[in-house]
Amino acid sequence: IKEPAPVKEIKVGSNVKVNNGAKTYTGGGLASYVYNRIHQVKQISGDRVVITYGGVTVAAVNKKDLTLV
């Protein structure tokens, strides 16, 4: 019997992609290039996730709008 693979979870330091069509946590728009690059998770508070790129904060987004890479 094979054990199920551990569920990969988004956590601080994870590399993530923003899902197409996602908005900021407060409902604002995101620049088109945000969807094309890989970001790092800086902070998580409930379902609110702050993402950075190159050490610079990009936005706070909803966790459900991120895909782990």
All heavy atoms as TSV, in Angstrom:
chain	resi	resn	atom	element	x	y	z
A	1	ILE	N	N	0.858	-1.186	0.000
A	1	ILE	CA	C	0.000	0.000	0.000
A	1	ILE	C	C	0.893	1.234	0.000
A	1	ILE	O	O	1.774	1.359	0.848
A	1	ILE	CB	C	-0.929	0.010	1.244
A	1	ILE	CG1	C	-1.842	-1.214	1.189
A	1	ILE	CG2	C	-1.737	1.295	1.305
A	1	ILE	CD1	C	-2.673	-1.389	2.436
A	2	LYS	N	N	0.627	2.119	-0.970
A	2	LYS	CA	C	1.410	3.352	-1.071
A	2	LYS	C	C	0.799	4.426	-0.205
A	2	LYS	O	O	-0.411	4.595	-0.165
A	2	LYS	CB	C	1.435	3.828	-2.529
A	2	LYS	CG	C	2.816	3.792	-3.143
A	2	LYS	CD	C	2.793	4.260	-4.570
A	2	LYS	CE	C	2.767	5.769	-4.615
A	2	LYS	NZ	N	2.905	6.336	-5.932
A	3	GLU	N	N	1.663	5.148	0.506
A	3	GLU	CA	C	1.176	6.274	1.299
A	3	GLU	C	C	0.817	7.421	0.356
A	3	GLU	O	O	1.503	7.621	-0.650
A	3	GLU	CB	C	2.276	6.735	2.261
A	3	GLU	CG	C	2.677	5.677	3.242
A	3	GLU	CD	C	2.653	6.213	4.674
A	3	GLU	OE1	O	2.354	7.392	4.868
A	3	GLU	OE2	O	2.942	5.423	5.578
A	4	PRO	N	N	-0.228	8.158	0.686
A	4	PRO	CA	C	-0.551	9.317	-0.173
A	4	PRO	C	C	0.560	10.352	-0.086
A	4	PRO	O	O	1.187	10.504	0.962
A	4	PRO	CB	C	-1.851	9.860	0.427
A	4	PRO	CG	C	-1.935	9.283	1.803
A	4	PRO	CD	C	-1.133	8.006	1.791
A	5	ALA	N	N	0.805	11.032	-1.184
A	5	ALA	CA	C	1.834	12.072	-1.202
A	5	ALA	C	C	1.411	13.184	-0.254
A	5	ALA	O	O	0.230	13.484	-0.141
A	5	ALA	CB	C	1.996	12.615	-2.617
A	6	PRO	N	N	2.364	13.790	0.434
A	6	PRO	CA	C	1.995	14.886	1.333
A	6	PRO	C	C	1.372	16.034	0.544
A	6	PRO	O	O	1.798	16.316	-0.577
A	6	PRO	CB	C	3.316	15.306	1.977
A	6	PRO	CG	C	4.380	14.744	1.101
A	6	PRO	CD	C	3.796	13.555	0.407
A	7	VAL	N	N	0.382	16.659	1.099
A	7	VAL	CA	C	-0.271	17.778	0.429
A	7	VAL	C	C	0.678	18.969	0.472
A	7	VAL	O	O	1.152	19.347	1.531
A	7	VAL	CB	C	-1.606	18.124	1.127
A	7	VAL	CG1	C	-2.235	19.366	0.496
A	7	VAL	CG2	C	-2.561	16.950	1.064
A	8	LYS	N	N	0.962	19.491	-0.698
A	8	LYS	CA	C	1.831	20.662	-0.773
A	8	LYS	C	C	1.013	21.874	-0.350
A	8	LYS	O	O	-0.080	22.086	-0.844
A	8	LYS	CB	C	2.348	20.857	-2.196
A	8	LYS	CG	C	3.164	19.685	-2.712
A	8	LYS	CD	C	4.621	19.852	-2.342
A	8	LYS	CE	C	5.470	18.819	-3.033
A	8	LYS	NZ	N	6.563	18.344	-2.234
A	9	GLU	N	N	1.556	22.631	0.564
A	9	GLU	CA	C	0.840	23.783	1.082
A	9	GLU	C	C	1.632	25.051	0.843
A	9	GLU	O	O	2.855	25.046	0.928
A	9	GLU	CB	C	0.597	23.597	2.587
A	9	GLU	CG	C	-0.426	24.558	3.136
A	9	GLU	CD	C	-0.629	24.364	4.634
A	9	GLU	OE1	O	-0.267	23.310	5.173
A	9	GLU	OE2	O	-1.142	25.300	5.252
A	10	ILE	N	N	0.922	26.119	0.531
A	10	ILE	CA	C	1.565	27.419	0.365
A	10	ILE	C	C	1.956	27.924	1.746
A	10	ILE	O	O	1.139	27.959	2.655
A	10	ILE	CB	C	0.602	28.401	-0.336
A	10	ILE	CG1	C	0.371	27.953	-1.794
A	10	ILE	CG2	C	1.148	29.822	-0.291
A	10	ILE	CD1	C	-0.680	28.751	-2.522
A	11	LYS	N	N	3.240	28.255	1.894
A	11	LYS	CA	C	3.715	28.803	3.161
A	11	LYS	C	C	4.735	29.895	2.879
A	11	LYS	O	O	5.121	30.091	1.728
A	11	LYS	CB	C	4.284	27.702	4.058
A	11	LYS	CG	C	5.334	26.812	3.419
A	11	LYS	CD	C	5.703	25.693	4.399
A	11	LYS	CE	C	6.791	24.808	3.876
A	11	LYS	NZ	N	6.359	23.809	2.901
A	12	VAL	N	N	5.158	30.598	3.927
A	12	VAL	CA	C	6.139	31.668	3.752
A	12	VAL	C	C	7.387	31.080	3.097
A	12	VAL	O	O	7.884	30.034	3.520
A	12	VAL	CB	C	6.467	32.331	5.108
A	12	VAL	CG1	C	7.611	33.322	4.955
A	12	VAL	CG2	C	5.238	33.027	5.677
A	13	GLY	N	N	7.850	31.733	2.035
A	13	GLY	CA	C	9.014	31.245	1.299
A	13	GLY	C	C	8.649	30.424	0.068
A	13	GLY	O	O	9.510	30.164	-0.760
A	14	SER	N	N	7.382	30.011	-0.052
A	14	SER	CA	C	6.956	29.225	-1.221
A	14	SER	C	C	7.046	30.070	-2.487
A	14	SER	O	O	6.850	31.290	-2.457
A	14	SER	CB	C	5.492	28.776	-1.071
A	14	SER	OG	O	5.344	27.858	-0.035
A	15	ASN	N	N	7.323	29.401	-3.605
A	15	ASN	CA	C	7.250	30.034	-4.913
A	15	ASN	C	C	5.859	29.779	-5.474
A	15	ASN	O	O	5.384	28.642	-5.485
A	15	ASN	CB	C	8.310	29.471	-5.854
A	15	ASN	CG	C	9.705	29.920	-5.475
A	15	ASN	OD1	O	9.898	31.023	-4.977
A	15	ASN	ND2	N	10.675	29.069	-5.696
A	16	VAL	N	N	5.209	30.842	-5.929
A	16	VAL	CA	C	3.828	30.738	-6.401
A	16	VAL	C	C	3.628	31.529	-7.684
A	16	VAL	O	O	4.382	32.447	-7.990
A	16	VAL	CB	C	2.832	31.266	-5.336
A	16	VAL	CG1	C	2.837	30.389	-4.097
A	16	VAL	CG2	C	3.129	32.713	-4.964
A	17	LYS	N	N	2.597	31.146	-8.421
A	17	LYS	CA	C	2.132	31.929	-9.564
A	17	LYS	C	C	0.743	32.439	-9.229
A	17	LYS	O	O	-0.037	31.763	-8.555
A	17	LYS	CB	C	2.074	31.072	-10.835
A	17	LYS	CG	C	3.456	30.823	-11.441
A	17	LYS	CD	C	3.373	30.310	-12.850
A	17	LYS	CE	C	3.259	31.458	-13.828
A	17	LYS	NZ	N	3.715	31.157	-15.163
A	18	VAL	N	N	0.452	33.646	-9.707
A	18	VAL	CA	C	-0.875	34.232	-9.512
A	18	VAL	C	C	-1.774	33.716	-10.631
A	18	VAL	O	O	-1.423	33.789	-11.812
A	18	VAL	CB	C	-0.802	35.782	-9.547
A	18	VAL	CG1	C	-2.187	36.382	-9.375
A	18	VAL	CG2	C	0.150	36.282	-8.460
A	19	ASN	N	N	-2.937	33.174	-10.265
A	19	ASN	CA	C	-3.863	32.640	-11.259
A	19	ASN	C	C	-4.400	33.765	-12.147
A	19	ASN	O	O	-4.650	34.876	-11.673
A	19	ASN	CB	C	-5.035	31.927	-10.572
A	19	ASN	CG	C	-4.572	30.748	-9.744
A	19	ASN	OD1	O	-3.489	30.207	-9.950
A	19	ASN	ND2	N	-5.388	30.344	-8.792
A	20	ASN	N	N	-4.577	33.464	-13.443
A	20	ASN	CA	C	-5.094	34.454	-14.386
A	20	ASN	C	C	-6.439	34.976	-13.905
A	20	ASN	O	O	-7.286	34.204	-13.454
A	20	ASN	CB	C	-5.237	33.846	-15.781
A	20	ASN	CG	C	-3.911	33.732	-16.486
A	20	ASN	OD1	O	-3.009	34.533	-16.259
A	20	ASN	ND2	N	-3.772	32.744	-17.339
A	21	GLY	N	N	-6.610	36.278	-13.998
A	21	GLY	CA	C	-7.869	36.889	-13.605
A	21	GLY	C	C	-7.981	37.231	-12.134
A	21	GLY	O	O	-8.958	37.836	-11.712
A	22	ALA	N	N	-6.974	36.846	-11.340
A	22	ALA	CA	C	-7.012	37.137	-9.907
A	22	ALA	C	C	-6.890	38.644	-9.681
A	22	ALA	O	O	-6.310	39.358	-10.485
A	22	ALA	CB	C	-5.885	36.407	-9.191
A	23	LYS	N	N	-7.467	39.091	-8.575
A	23	LYS	CA	C	-7.391	40.499	-8.178
A	23	LYS	C	C	-6.556	40.588	-6.903
A	23	LYS	O	O	-6.217	39.576	-6.297
A	23	LYS	CB	C	-8.798	41.030	-7.896
A	23	LYS	CG	C	-9.752	40.915	-9.081
A	23	LYS	CD	C	-9.827	42.231	-9.812
A	23	LYS	CE	C	-10.915	42.243	-10.863
A	23	LYS	NZ	N	-10.396	42.490	-12.194
A	24	THR	N	N	-6.266	41.820	-6.481
A	24	THR	CA	C	-5.613	41.980	-5.187
A	24	THR	C	C	-6.605	41.567	-4.104
A	24	THR	O	O	-7.800	41.399	-4.365
A	24	THR	CB	C	-5.178	43.440	-4.940
A	24	THR	OG1	O	-6.353	44.243	-4.814
A	24	THR	CG2	C	-4.286	43.962	-6.053
A	25	TYR	N	N	-6.126	41.461	-2.889
A	25	TYR	CA	C	-6.971	41.010	-1.786
A	25	TYR	C	C	-8.163	41.944	-1.581
A	25	TYR	O	O	-9.236	41.515	-1.208
A	25	TYR	CB	C	-6.144	40.908	-0.497
A	25	TYR	CG	C	-6.864	40.165	0.601
A	25	TYR	CD1	C	-6.978	38.775	0.562
A	25	TYR	CD2	C	-7.449	40.846	1.658
A	25	TYR	CE1	C	-7.651	38.089	1.548
A	25	TYR	CE2	C	-8.117	40.170	2.663
A	25	TYR	CZ	C	-8.224	38.785	2.596
A	25	TYR	OH	O	-8.893	38.109	3.577
A	26	THR	N	N	-7.963	43.228	-1.864
A	26	THR	CA	C	-9.042	44.198	-1.681
A	26	THR	C	C	-9.852	44.422	-2.956
A	26	THR	O	O	-10.707	45.299	-3.001
A	26	THR	CB	C	-8.468	45.546	-1.193
A	26	THR	OG1	O	-7.429	45.951	-2.094
A	26	THR	CG2	C	-7.902	45.433	0.215
A	27	GLY	N	N	-9.566	43.637	-4.017
A	27	GLY	CA	C	-10.359	43.705	-5.243
A	27	GLY	C	C	-9.788	44.565	-6.334
A	27	GLY	O	O	-10.425	44.789	-7.353
A	28	GLY	N	N	-8.574	45.078	-6.143
A	28	GLY	CA	C	-7.942	45.910	-7.170
A	28	GLY	C	C	-7.352	45.082	-8.296
A	28	GLY	O	O	-7.240	43.861	-8.196
A	29	GLY	N	N	-6.983	45.751	-9.367
A	29	GLY	CA	C	-6.396	45.060	-10.513
A	29	GLY	C	C	-4.906	44.832	-10.335
A	29	GLY	O	O	-4.252	45.497	-9.522
A	30	LEU	N	N	-4.373	43.897	-11.097
A	30	LEU	CA	C	-2.940	43.607	-11.085
A	30	LEU	C	C	-2.398	43.818	-12.498
A	30	LEU	O	O	-3.101	43.586	-13.482
A	30	LEU	CB	C	-2.685	42.149	-10.661
A	30	LEU	CG	C	-3.003	41.798	-9.206
A	30	LEU	CD1	C	-3.053	40.297	-9.022
A	30	LEU	CD2	C	-1.971	42.410	-8.279
A	31	ALA	N	N	-1.144	44.228	-12.584
A	31	ALA	CA	C	-0.511	44.400	-13.896
A	31	ALA	C	C	-0.419	43.047	-14.602
A	31	ALA	O	O	-0.264	42.009	-13.958
A	31	ALA	CB	C	0.877	45.000	-13.721
A	32	SER	N	N	-0.505	43.068	-15.930
A	32	SER	CA	C	-0.532	41.815	-16.691
A	32	SER	C	C	0.708	40.959	-16.459
A	32	SER	O	O	0.622	39.728	-16.416
A	32	SER	CB	C	-0.699	42.103	-18.178
A	32	SER	OG	O	0.362	42.921	-18.629
A	33	TYR	N	N	1.880	41.595	-16.274
A	33	TYR	CA	C	3.112	40.808	-16.089
A	33	TYR	C	C	3.114	40.036	-14.774
A	33	TYR	O	O	3.857	39.074	-14.634
A	33	TYR	CB	C	4.353	41.694	-16.200
A	33	TYR	CG	C	4.402	42.846	-15.218
A	33	TYR	CD1	C	4.783	42.639	-13.897
A	33	TYR	CD2	C	4.058	44.127	-15.613
A	33	TYR	CE1	C	4.814	43.692	-12.981
A	33	TYR	CE2	C	4.086	45.189	-14.718
A	33	TYR	CZ	C	4.461	44.961	-13.412
A	33	TYR	OH	O	4.485	45.991	-12.507
A	34	VAL	N	N	2.289	40.436	-13.822
A	34	VAL	CA	C	2.241	39.728	-12.532
A	34	VAL	C	C	1.833	38.263	-12.740
A	34	VAL	O	O	2.293	37.380	-12.032
A	34	VAL	CB	C	1.265	40.450	-11.564
A	34	VAL	CG1	C	0.999	39.623	-10.316
A	34	VAL	CG2	C	1.831	41.813	-11.186
A	35	TYR	N	N	0.991	38.016	-13.735
A	35	TYR	CA	C	0.508	36.651	-13.986
A	35	TYR	C	C	1.556	35.766	-14.657
A	35	TYR	O	O	1.406	34.551	-14.694
A	35	TYR	CB	C	-0.764	36.681	-14.848
A	35	TYR	CG	C	-1.860	37.521	-14.238
A	35	TYR	CD1	C	-2.136	38.796	-14.718
A	35	TYR	CD2	C	-2.611	37.042	-13.172
A	35	TYR	CE1	C	-3.134	39.572	-14.152
A	35	TYR	CE2	C	-3.611	37.810	-12.593
A	35	TYR	CZ	C	-3.868	39.070	-13.087
A	35	TYR	OH	O	-4.857	39.838	-12.515
A	36	ASN	N	N	2.601	36.377	-15.209
A	36	ASN	CA	C	3.577	35.630	-16.006
A	36	ASN	C	C	4.848	35.265	-15.269
A	36	ASN	O	O	5.726	34.641	-15.844
A	36	ASN	CB	C	3.947	36.436	-17.256
A	36	ASN	CG	C	2.748	36.703	-18.123
A	36	ASN	OD1	O	1.862	35.869	-18.237
A	36	ASN	ND2	N	2.695	37.879	-18.724
A	37	ARG	N	N	4.974	35.683	-14.016
A	37	ARG	CA	C	6.224	35.420	-13.320
A	37	ARG	C	C	5.974	34.714	-11.981
A	37	ARG	O	O	4.852	34.683	-11.489
A	37	ARG	CB	C	7.029	36.701	-13.146
A	37	ARG	CG	C	6.340	37.757	-12.349
A	37	ARG	CD	C	7.116	39.069	-12.415
A	37	ARG	NE	N	6.562	40.005	-11.428
A	37	ARG	CZ	C	6.922	41.260	-11.305
A	37	ARG	NH1	N	7.826	41.766	-12.105
A	37	ARG	NH2	N	6.388	42.029	-10.381
A	38	ILE	N	N	7.045	34.190	-11.441
A	38	ILE	CA	C	6.961	33.435	-10.191
A	38	ILE	C	C	7.308	34.372	-9.034
A	38	ILE	O	O	8.311	35.079	-9.080
A	38	ILE	CB	C	7.894	32.211	-10.246
A	38	ILE	CG1	C	7.391	31.237	-11.318
A	38	ILE	CG2	C	7.989	31.535	-8.877
A	38	ILE	CD1	C	8.330	30.104	-11.627
A	39	HIS	N	N	6.450	34.369	-8.033
A	39	HIS	CA	C	6.615	35.221	-6.863
A	39	HIS	C	C	6.947	34.383	-5.638
A	39	HIS	O	O	6.706	33.184	-5.622
A	39	HIS	CB	C	5.324	36.000	-6.595
A	39	HIS	CG	C	4.950	36.923	-7.707
A	39	HIS	ND1	N	4.223	36.508	-8.797
A	39	HIS	CD2	C	5.232	38.231	-7.910
A	39	HIS	CE1	C	4.066	37.528	-9.625
A	39	HIS	NE2	N	4.671	38.586	-9.109
A	40	GLN	N	N	7.448	35.048	-4.620
A	40	GLN	CA	C	7.693	34.384	-3.338
A	40	GLN	C	C	6.694	34.886	-2.319
A	40	GLN	O	O	6.330	36.060	-2.316
A	40	GLN	CB	C	9.103	34.682	-2.831
A	40	GLN	CG	C	10.088	33.599	-3.173
A	40	GLN	CD	C	11.297	33.646	-2.251
A	40	GLN	OE1	O	11.806	34.695	-1.927
A	40	GLN	NE2	N	11.736	32.489	-1.825
A	41	VAL	N	N	6.253	33.965	-1.452
A	41	VAL	CA	C	5.332	34.326	-0.385
A	41	VAL	C	C	6.128	34.944	0.760
A	41	VAL	O	O	7.078	34.349	1.259
A	41	VAL	CB	C	4.556	33.082	0.100
A	41	VAL	CG1	C	3.710	33.423	1.326
A	41	VAL	CG2	C	3.689	32.527	-1.022
A	42	LYS	N	N	5.728	36.151	1.166
A	42	LYS	CA	C	6.416	36.859	2.239
A	42	LYS	C	C	5.668	36.709	3.561
A	42	LYS	O	O	6.271	36.599	4.613
A	42	LYS	CB	C	6.549	38.335	1.871
A	42	LYS	CG	C	7.244	39.163	2.943
A	42	LYS	CD	C	7.308	40.616	2.541
A	42	LYS	CE	C	8.015	41.432	3.615
A	42	LYS	NZ	N	7.942	42.867	3.342
A	43	GLN	N	N	4.338	36.729	3.484
A	43	GLN	CA	C	3.539	36.758	4.702
A	43	GLN	C	C	2.188	36.113	4.427
A	43	GLN	O	O	1.645	36.255	3.335
A	43	GLN	CB	C	3.357	38.221	5.104
A	43	GLN	CG	C	2.623	38.471	6.389
A	43	GLN	CD	C	2.368	39.967	6.576
A	43	GLN	OE1	O	2.893	40.803	5.843
A	43	GLN	NE2	N	1.551	40.303	7.546
A	44	ILE	N	N	1.660	35.397	5.428
A	44	ILE	CA	C	0.336	34.794	5.314
A	44	ILE	C	C	-0.445	35.130	6.575
A	44	ILE	O	O	0.053	34.973	7.686
A	44	ILE	CB	C	0.412	33.260	5.150
A	44	ILE	CG1	C	1.186	32.896	3.882
A	44	ILE	CG2	C	-0.996	32.652	5.113
A	44	ILE	CD1	C	1.420	31.414	3.714
A	45	SER	N	N	-1.669	35.607	6.376
A	45	SER	CA	C	-2.561	35.886	7.499
A	45	SER	C	C	-3.937	35.390	7.102
A	45	SER	O	O	-4.639	36.041	6.317
A	45	SER	CB	C	-2.570	37.383	7.790
A	45	SER	OG	O	-3.494	37.668	8.821
A	46	GLY	N	N	-4.318	34.204	7.569
A	46	GLY	CA	C	-5.581	33.602	7.144
A	46	GLY	C	C	-5.513	33.288	5.664
A	46	GLY	O	O	-4.614	32.583	5.211
A	47	ASP	N	N	-6.445	33.860	4.869
A	47	ASP	CA	C	-6.429	33.619	3.420
A	47	ASP	C	C	-5.755	34.759	2.661
A	47	ASP	O	O	-5.737	34.774	1.446
A	47	ASP	CB	C	-7.854	33.374	2.889
A	47	ASP	CG	C	-8.799	34.545	3.134
A	47	ASP	OD1	O	-8.384	35.533	3.786
A	47	ASP	OD2	O	-9.948	34.479	2.677
A	48	ARG	N	N	-5.170	35.715	3.401
A	48	ARG	CA	C	-4.487	36.856	2.777
A	48	ARG	C	C	-2.993	36.548	2.695
A	48	ARG	O	O	-2.359	36.259	3.702
A	48	ARG	CB	C	-4.713	38.110	3.620
A	48	ARG	CG	C	-4.054	39.362	3.059
A	48	ARG	CD	C	-4.353	40.553	3.988
A	48	ARG	NE	N	-3.776	41.781	3.504
A	48	ARG	CZ	C	-2.531	42.183	3.780
A	48	ARG	NH1	N	-1.744	41.447	4.544
A	48	ARG	NH2	N	-2.072	43.315	3.284
A	49	VAL	N	N	-2.461	36.602	1.469
A	49	VAL	CA	C	-1.060	36.262	1.234
A	49	VAL	C	C	-0.364	37.442	0.566
A	49	VAL	O	O	-0.835	37.957	-0.447
A	49	VAL	CB	C	-0.952	35.005	0.325
A	49	VAL	CG1	C	0.499	34.649	0.064
A	49	VAL	CG2	C	-1.695	33.835	0.946
A	50	VAL	N	N	0.762	37.863	1.159
A	50	VAL	CA	C	1.568	38.933	0.569
A	50	VAL	C	C	2.652	38.277	-0.281
A	50	VAL	O	O	3.391	37.415	0.199
A	50	VAL	CB	C	2.196	39.827	1.659
A	50	VAL	CG1	C	3.114	40.880	1.027
A	50	VAL	CG2	C	1.113	40.495	2.501
A	51	ILE	N	N	2.721	38.683	-1.571
A	51	ILE	CA	C	3.719	38.113	-2.479
A	51	ILE	C	C	4.756	39.174	-2.844
A	51	ILE	O	O	4.452	40.355	-2.915
A	51	ILE	CB	C	3.075	37.522	-3.755
A	51	ILE	CG1	C	2.227	38.567	-4.488
A	51	ILE	CG2	C	2.261	36.289	-3.418
A	51	ILE	CD1	C	1.739	38.121	-5.855
A	52	THR	N	N	5.988	38.707	-3.061
A	52	THR	CA	C	7.081	39.592	-3.444
A	52	THR	C	C	7.731	39.075	-4.723
A	52	THR	O	O	7.589	37.906	-5.090
A	52	THR	CB	C	8.160	39.676	-2.340
A	52	THR	OG1	O	8.758	38.386	-2.179
A	52	THR	CG2	C	7.573	40.137	-1.012
A	53	TYR	N	N	8.466	39.958	-5.375
A	53	TYR	CA	C	9.256	39.588	-6.551
A	53	TYR	C	C	10.578	40.322	-6.440
A	53	TYR	O	O	10.593	41.550	-6.328
A	53	TYR	CB	C	8.520	39.985	-7.839
A	53	TYR	CG	C	9.248	39.552	-9.084
A	53	TYR	CD1	C	9.193	38.233	-9.513
A	53	TYR	CD2	C	9.995	40.449	-9.825
A	53	TYR	CE1	C	9.872	37.825	-10.646
A	53	TYR	CE2	C	10.670	40.053	-10.963
A	53	TYR	CZ	C	10.600	38.729	-11.370
A	53	TYR	OH	O	11.270	38.318	-12.497
A	54	GLY	N	N	11.651	39.578	-6.415
A	54	GLY	CA	C	12.970	40.188	-6.275
A	54	GLY	C	C	13.108	40.960	-4.967
A	54	GLY	O	O	13.808	41.956	-4.906
A	55	GLY	N	N	12.396	40.507	-3.937
A	55	GLY	CA	C	12.471	41.145	-2.640
A	55	GLY	C	C	11.556	42.343	-2.466
A	55	GLY	O	O	11.490	42.943	-1.409
A	56	VAL	N	N	10.831	42.704	-3.534
A	56	VAL	CA	C	9.934	43.862	-3.497
A	56	VAL	C	C	8.493	43.366	-3.376
A	56	VAL	O	O	8.059	42.506	-4.137
A	56	VAL	CB	C	10.085	44.711	-4.784
A	56	VAL	CG1	C	9.115	45.884	-4.777
A	56	VAL	CG2	C	11.517	45.190	-4.935
A	57	THR	N	N	7.749	43.919	-2.419
A	57	THR	CA	C	6.357	43.524	-2.241
A	57	THR	C	C	5.548	43.897	-3.480
A	57	THR	O	O	5.627	45.026	-3.966
A	57	THR	CB	C	5.755	44.194	-0.991
A	57	THR	OG1	O	6.505	43.760	0.136
A	57	THR	CG2	C	4.295	43.829	-0.806
A	58	VAL	N	N	4.784	42.930	-3.999
A	58	VAL	CA	C	3.977	43.137	-5.198
A	58	VAL	C	C	2.532	43.437	-4.822
A	58	VAL	O	O	1.951	44.421	-5.257
A	58	VAL	CB	C	4.035	41.891	-6.118
A	58	VAL	CG1	C	3.088	42.032	-7.304
A	58	VAL	CG2	C	5.453	41.645	-6.586
A	59	ALA	N	N	1.939	42.577	-4.007
A	59	ALA	CA	C	0.522	42.733	-3.668
A	59	ALA	C	C	0.153	41.756	-2.567
A	59	ALA	O	O	0.878	40.802	-2.282
A	59	ALA	CB	C	-0.349	42.460	-4.897
A	60	ALA	N	N	-1.011	42.002	-1.981
A	60	ALA	CA	C	-1.649	41.015	-1.114
A	60	ALA	C	C	-2.772	40.402	-1.943
A	60	ALA	O	O	-3.544	41.123	-2.582
A	60	ALA	CB	C	-2.212	41.678	0.135
A	61	VAL	N	N	-2.825	39.083	-1.978
A	61	VAL	CA	C	-3.839	38.386	-2.770
A	61	VAL	C	C	-4.477	37.288	-1.920
A	61	VAL	O	O	-3.965	36.936	-0.862
A	61	VAL	CB	C	-3.230	37.761	-4.056
A	61	VAL	CG1	C	-2.733	38.839	-5.001
A	61	VAL	CG2	C	-2.103	36.808	-3.726
A	62	ASN	N	N	-5.575	36.756	-2.416
A	62	ASN	CA	C	-6.237	35.660	-1.710
A	62	ASN	C	C	-5.487	34.366	-1.987
A	62	ASN	O	O	-5.073	34.113	-3.128
A	62	ASN	CB	C	-7.686	35.552	-2.185
A	62	ASN	CG	C	-8.539	34.756	-1.223
A	62	ASN	OD1	O	-8.230	33.612	-0.900
A	62	ASN	ND2	N	-9.626	35.354	-0.784
A	63	LYS	N	N	-5.317	33.556	-0.966
A	63	LYS	CA	C	-4.559	32.292	-1.109
A	63	LYS	C	C	-5.128	31.420	-2.221
A	63	LYS	O	O	-4.389	30.771	-2.945
A	63	LYS	CB	C	-4.572	31.537	0.222
A	63	LYS	CG	C	-3.654	30.325	0.233
A	63	LYS	CD	C	-3.815	29.522	1.512
A	63	LYS	CE	C	-2.721	29.801	2.489
A	63	LYS	NZ	N	-2.778	28.909	3.657
A	64	LYS	N	N	-6.457	31.435	-2.394
A	64	LYS	CA	C	-7.070	30.586	-3.426
A	64	LYS	C	C	-6.709	31.038	-4.840
A	64	LYS	O	O	-6.925	30.305	-5.797
A	64	LYS	CB	C	-8.590	30.524	-3.249
A	64	LYS	CG	C	-9.325	31.806	-3.553
A	64	LYS	CD	C	-10.833	31.595	-3.452
A	64	LYS	CE	C	-11.631	32.875	-3.541
A	64	LYS	NZ	N	-11.337	33.741	-4.665
A	65	ASP	N	N	-6.160	32.245	-4.979
A	65	ASP	CA	C	-5.768	32.764	-6.293
A	65	ASP	C	C	-4.317	32.471	-6.646
A	65	ASP	O	O	-3.793	32.983	-7.623
A	65	ASP	CB	C	-5.994	34.274	-6.358
A	65	ASP	CG	C	-7.486	34.633	-6.355
A	65	ASP	OD1	O	-8.284	33.826	-6.880
A	65	ASP	OD2	O	-7.833	35.702	-5.834
A	66	LEU	N	N	-3.658	31.627	-5.824
A	66	LEU	CA	C	-2.254	31.290	-6.051
A	66	LEU	C	C	-2.090	29.813	-6.370
A	66	LEU	O	O	-2.840	28.976	-5.874
A	66	LEU	CB	C	-1.421	31.633	-4.808
A	66	LEU	CG	C	-1.378	33.098	-4.413
A	66	LEU	CD1	C	-0.667	33.258	-3.083
A	66	LEU	CD2	C	-0.693	33.931	-5.478
A	67	THR	N	N	-1.096	29.499	-7.185
A	67	THR	CA	C	-0.744	28.126	-7.502
A	67	THR	C	C	0.704	27.902	-7.092
A	67	THR	O	O	1.585	28.674	-7.477
A	67	THR	CB	C	-0.900	27.860	-9.019
A	67	THR	OG1	O	-2.246	28.132	-9.385
A	67	THR	CG2	C	-0.568	26.405	-9.354
A	68	LEU	N	N	0.945	26.851	-6.330
A	68	LEU	CA	C	2.301	26.511	-5.897
A	68	LEU	C	C	3.093	25.997	-7.096
A	68	LEU	O	O	2.578	25.233	-7.902
A	68	LEU	CB	C	2.174	25.411	-4.831
A	68	LEU	CG	C	3.312	25.193	-3.842
A	68	LEU	CD1	C	3.670	26.466	-3.103
A	68	LEU	CD2	C	2.922	24.111	-2.867
A	69	VAL	N	N	4.330	26.469	-7.215
A	69	VAL	CA	C	5.183	25.981	-8.328
A	69	VAL	C	C	6.432	25.308	-7.789
A	69	VAL	O	O	6.757	25.435	-6.619
A	69	VAL	CB	C	5.596	27.117	-9.289
A	69	VAL	CG1	C	4.390	27.618	-10.051
A	69	VAL	CG2	C	6.286	28.237	-8.564
